[in-house]
Amino acid sequence: MANDYMKDYVNTNSGYDVTALLAGGGGGSGNILSDYASIKNGSYRKMMKAYCAKQEAEKASVSGDSAQKLKLMGSSADALKKSVEALSNPALWEKKKFTGKDEETGEETETEDYDWEAITKAVKSFVDHYNAVVEQTGSSDTKGVLQNAAWMTGMTEKTQKLLSKIGLHIGSGNKLELNEDNLKKANINTLKSTFSGYGSFADRVSQKAGNISRAASVASAAAKAKGTYTKNGKYSDILSNWLSGTVDKKVGEKTSEKDKTKDTIQQAIDKREKEKAEKEKKEQEKKEKERADRV
């Protein structure tokens, strides 16, 4: 089957007739020499690579996002995960000793307090990376990416009451807005439980970011697999090159993307809720039917 595919594929896409090369008939020595020649000049490797790429592309769910855009989304999601790791550092939530001078006497004084500057910096980094992921994934055409982004923003919306206690609010386009003054006035235990530890808000965001990164990686590999070899043996990813000039251009229009991001993710959330409601309705009808049958 592989041979049949490679004959058709290479004859059509490379311009070379390799029927004789892959034929099963003829003298044994001729076939051996042909096999040796195909291995030596690299054509056999190209054919096998093209065949395997086709199989992988058929298995994967290829999106309309360019490989360039998918890579950018994956990198942003990874950066978000790293910002969560920084917030999970126990040392960030420990009191530190600070040395200062009394303004009246000039004497040095030593106080013990939390490093609010470091905490604020870590939270700002988290917010910036979170917003970057929301902005980039809002216009994605990759199902896995958009779905996990919708789950992430939906979870954030459900946590809004808690977030408001520590200076975080959901603004335009489902992005987070930070009030540094309110952050520094927040209860340290509330901050710690929100941003560190298993099951915390930040931990759940990190899990979704990991899912987004993996979905982008799989889609990127599948998109690249759609490329073909030219008759000169050069790889041509025409689809990704074309999309990088259309999809990525839209991502760059940040002003118009704000509302679009919110609408797209909200549509995905609404669709998920609708599917959930329909599933629950069917299960309820099934139970009622079972009860009626027993009666």
C-alpha positions as CSV (number, residue, x, y, z in Angstrom):
1,M,0.0,0.0,0.0
2,A,2.9,2.3,0.8
3,N,4.4,1.6,-2.5
4,D,1.2,2.3,-4.4
5,Y,0.8,5.6,-2.6
6,M,4.4,6.7,-3.2
7,K,4.1,5.9,-6.9
8,D,1.1,8.1,-7.3
9,Y,2.4,10.8,-4.9
10,V,5.8,11.2,-6.4
11,N,4.7,10.8,-10.0
12,T,2.2,13.5,-9.5
13,N,4.1,15.9,-7.3
14,S,7.7,15.5,-8.3
15,G,7.5,15.2,-12.0
16,Y,9.5,12.0,-12.0
17,D,8.3,8.6,-13.0
18,V,9.4,6.2,-10.3
19,T,7.1,3.3,-11.3
20,A,10.1,1.3,-12.4
21,L,11.9,2.1,-9.2
22,L,9.2,0.7,-7.0
23,A,8.0,-2.1,-9.2
24,G,7.9,-5.6,-7.9
25,G,8.6,-7.4,-11.1
26,G,11.8,-7.7,-13.1
27,G,15.1,-9.3,-12.3
28,G,16.2,-9.5,-8.7
29,S,19.6,-7.8,-9.4
30,G,17.8,-5.0,-11.2
31,N,15.6,-4.3,-8.2
32,I,18.5,-4.4,-5.8
33,L,20.4,-1.9,-7.9
34,S,17.3,0.3,-8.2
35,D,16.8,0.2,-4.4
36,Y,20.5,1.0,-3.8
37,A,20.3,3.9,-6.3
38,S,17.1,5.3,-4.6
39,I,18.7,5.2,-1.2
40,K,21.9,6.7,-2.4
41,N,20.4,9.7,-4.1
42,G,17.9,10.3,-1.3
43,S,14.7,9.8,-3.3
44,Y,13.6,6.9,-1.2
45,R,13.9,8.9,2.0
46,K,11.9,11.8,0.5
47,M,9.2,9.4,-0.6
48,M,8.9,7.8,2.8
49,K,9.0,11.1,4.5
50,A,6.2,12.4,2.3
51,Y,4.2,9.3,2.9
52,C,4.5,9.5,6.7
53,A,3.8,13.2,6.7
54,K,0.5,12.5,4.8
55,Q,-0.5,9.9,7.3
56,E,0.2,12.2,10.3
57,A,-1.7,15.0,8.6
58,E,-4.7,12.8,8.1
59,K,-4.7,11.8,11.8
60,A,-4.2,15.4,13.2
61,S,-6.9,18.1,13.1
62,V,-5.3,20.7,10.9
63,S,-6.5,24.2,11.5
64,G,-6.6,27.3,9.4
65,D,-4.0,29.0,11.6
66,S,-0.5,29.5,10.1
67,A,2.5,27.7,11.6
68,Q,3.9,31.1,12.5
69,K,0.7,32.1,14.5
70,L,0.5,28.7,16.2
71,K,4.1,29.0,17.3
72,L,3.4,32.5,18.7
73,M,0.4,31.2,20.7
74,G,2.4,28.3,22.0
75,S,5.2,30.5,23.1
76,S,2.8,32.9,24.9
77,A,1.1,30.0,26.7
78,D,4.5,28.7,27.8
79,A,5.4,32.2,29.1
80,L,2.1,32.2,31.1
81,K,3.0,28.9,32.7
82,K,6.4,30.3,33.7
83,S,4.8,33.3,35.3
84,V,2.6,31.0,37.4
85,E,5.7,29.1,38.4
86,A,7.2,32.4,39.7
87,L,4.1,33.0,41.7
88,S,4.2,29.5,43.2
89,N,7.7,30.1,44.6
90,P,7.3,29.8,48.5
91,A,10.0,32.5,49.0
92,L,7.8,35.1,47.4
93,W,5.2,34.7,50.2
94,E,7.7,34.9,53.1
95,K,8.4,37.9,55.2
96,K,11.7,39.7,54.6
97,K,13.8,42.0,56.8
98,F,14.2,45.5,55.4
99,T,16.7,48.1,56.7
100,G,15.8,51.8,56.6
101,K,16.6,55.1,58.3
102,D,14.4,57.0,60.7
103,E,13.7,60.4,59.0
104,E,13.8,62.3,62.3
105,T,16.7,60.7,64.1
106,G,18.7,59.3,61.1
107,E,19.0,56.0,63.0
108,E,18.9,52.8,61.0
109,T,15.8,50.7,61.6
110,E,15.0,47.2,60.7
111,T,11.5,46.1,59.8
112,E,9.9,42.8,58.7
113,D,7.3,42.8,56.0
114,Y,6.4,41.1,52.7
115,D,8.3,42.1,49.6
116,W,5.4,43.9,48.0
117,E,7.5,45.1,45.1
118,A,8.4,41.6,44.2
119,I,4.9,40.4,44.6
120,T,3.5,43.2,42.5
121,K,6.1,42.5,39.8
122,A,5.2,38.8,39.7
123,V,1.4,39.5,39.5
124,K,1.9,42.1,36.7
125,S,3.9,39.5,34.7
126,F,1.1,37.0,35.2
127,V,-1.5,39.5,34.0
128,D,0.6,40.6,31.0
129,H,1.1,37.0,29.8
130,Y,-2.5,36.1,30.5
131,N,-3.7,39.0,28.4
132,A,-1.3,38.1,25.6
133,V,-2.7,34.5,25.5
134,V,-6.3,35.9,25.4
135,E,-5.6,38.3,22.6
136,Q,-3.7,35.8,20.4
137,T,-6.1,32.9,20.9
138,G,-9.3,34.9,20.5
139,S,-9.0,34.8,16.7
140,S,-7.6,31.3,16.4
141,D,-9.1,28.8,14.0
142,T,-7.7,25.8,15.9
143,K,-10.4,24.0,17.9
144,G,-8.2,22.8,20.8
145,V,-6.6,26.2,21.3
146,L,-9.9,28.2,21.2
147,Q,-11.7,25.7,23.4
148,N,-9.1,25.8,26.2
149,A,-8.9,29.6,25.9
150,A,-12.7,29.7,26.3
151,W,-12.5,27.5,29.4
152,M,-9.7,29.6,30.8
153,T,-11.6,32.9,30.4
154,G,-14.8,31.2,31.6
155,M,-13.1,30.0,34.8
156,T,-11.6,33.5,35.4
157,E,-15.1,35.0,35.1
158,K,-16.4,32.6,37.7
159,T,-13.5,33.7,40.0
160,Q,-14.2,37.4,39.5
161,K,-15.5,37.9,43.0
162,L,-12.3,36.6,44.5
163,L,-10.1,38.4,42.1
164,S,-11.8,41.7,42.9
165,K,-10.6,41.4,46.5
166,I,-6.9,41.5,45.3
167,G,-7.1,44.3,42.8
168,L,-7.9,42.3,39.7
169,H,-10.9,42.9,37.4
170,I,-12.0,41.6,34.0
171,G,-11.9,44.4,31.4
172,S,-12.5,44.7,27.7
173,G,-11.9,41.6,25.6
174,N,-11.9,39.4,28.7
175,K,-8.5,40.7,29.6
176,L,-7.4,41.2,33.2
177,E,-6.8,44.7,34.7
178,L,-4.6,45.2,37.8
179,N,-5.0,47.9,40.4
180,E,-1.6,47.9,42.2
181,D,-2.8,50.0,45.2
182,N,-5.6,47.5,45.9
183,L,-3.2,44.6,45.4
184,K,-0.9,45.9,48.1
185,K,-3.9,46.4,50.5
186,A,-5.1,42.8,49.9
187,N,-4.9,40.1,52.6
188,I,-1.7,38.2,52.1
189,N,-3.3,34.8,52.7
190,T,-5.9,35.6,50.0
191,L,-3.2,36.5,47.6
192,K,-1.2,33.4,48.4
193,S,-4.2,31.0,48.0
194,T,-5.1,32.7,44.7
195,F,-1.7,32.5,43.1
196,S,0.1,29.5,44.6
197,G,-0.6,25.9,45.4
198,Y,-2.4,23.0,43.7
199,G,-5.9,23.9,42.6
200,S,-5.4,27.7,43.0
201,F,-6.7,30.1,40.4
202,A,-3.2,30.5,38.9
203,D,-2.6,26.8,38.9
204,R,-5.8,26.2,36.9
205,V,-4.8,28.9,34.5
206,S,-1.5,27.2,34.1
207,Q,-3.2,23.9,33.3
208,K,-5.2,25.6,30.5
209,A,-2.1,27.3,29.2
210,G,-0.4,23.9,29.0
211,N,-3.3,22.6,27.0
212,I,-3.2,25.6,24.7
213,S,0.5,25.1,24.1
214,R,0.1,21.4,23.3
215,A,-2.9,22.0,21.0
216,A,-0.9,24.7,19.1
217,S,2.1,22.4,18.8
218,V,0.1,19.5,17.4
219,A,-1.7,21.8,14.9
220,S,1.6,23.3,13.9
221,A,3.1,20.0,13.2
222,A,0.1,18.9,11.2
223,A,0.1,22.2,9.2
224,K,3.8,21.6,8.3
225,A,3.0,18.1,7.3
226,K,0.7,19.4,4.7
227,G,3.7,20.7,2.7
228,T,5.1,18.7,-0.2
229,Y,8.4,18.0,-1.8
230,T,9.1,19.7,-5.1
231,K,10.8,17.8,-7.9
232,N,14.1,19.2,-6.8
233,G,13.6,17.7,-3.3
234,K,12.9,21.0,-1.6
235,Y,10.1,21.2,1.0
236,S,7.3,23.6,0.2
237,D,4.8,24.7,2.9
238,I,2.6,26.7,0.6
239,L,-0.4,26.6,2.9
240,S,1.4,28.1,5.9
241,N,3.1,30.7,3.8
242,W,-0.2,31.9,2.4
243,L,-1.9,31.9,5.7
244,S,0.9,33.9,7.4
245,G,0.0,36.7,5.1
246,T,-3.8,36.6,5.8
247,V,-4.5,35.3,9.3
248,D,-1.5,36.9,11.0
249,K,-2.3,40.3,9.4
250,K,-5.7,40.2,11.2
251,V,-4.0,39.4,14.6
252,G,-1.9,42.6,14.2
253,E,-5.0,44.8,14.1
254,K,-5.1,45.0,17.9
255,T,-7.7,47.7,18.1
256,S,-10.4,45.8,16.2
257,E,-9.4,42.5,17.7
258,K,-10.4,43.5,21.3
259,D,-14.1,43.1,20.7
260,K,-13.6,40.2,18.3
261,T,-11.6,38.3,21.0
262,K,-14.4,38.7,23.5
263,D,-17.1,37.7,21.0
264,T,-15.3,34.7,19.7
265,I,-14.5,33.3,23.1
266,Q,-18.0,34.1,24.3
267,Q,-19.5,32.2,21.4
268,A,-17.3,29.2,22.2
269,I,-18.5,29.4,25.9
270,D,-22.1,29.7,24.8
271,K,-21.8,26.7,22.5
272,R,-20.2,24.6,25.3
273,E,-23.0,25.5,27.7
274,K,-25.6,24.7,25.0
275,E,-24.1,21.3,24.4
276,K,-24.0,20.7,28.1
277,A,-27.6,21.6,28.5
278,E,-28.7,19.4,25.6
279,K,-26.7,16.5,27.1
280,E,-28.3,16.9,30.5
281,K,-31.8,17.1,28.8
282,K,-31.2,13.9,27.0
283,E,-30.0,12.2,30.2
284,Q,-33.1,13.4,32.0
285,E,-35.4,12.2,29.3
286,K,-33.7,8.8,29.3
287,K,-34.1,8.5,33.1
288,E,-37.8,9.5,32.8
289,K,-38.3,6.9,30.1
290,E,-36.6,4.2,32.2
291,R,-38.9,5.1,35.2
292,A,-42.0,5.0,33.0
293,D,-40.9,1.6,31.6
294,R,-40.5,0.2,35.1
295,V,-44.0,1.3,36.1
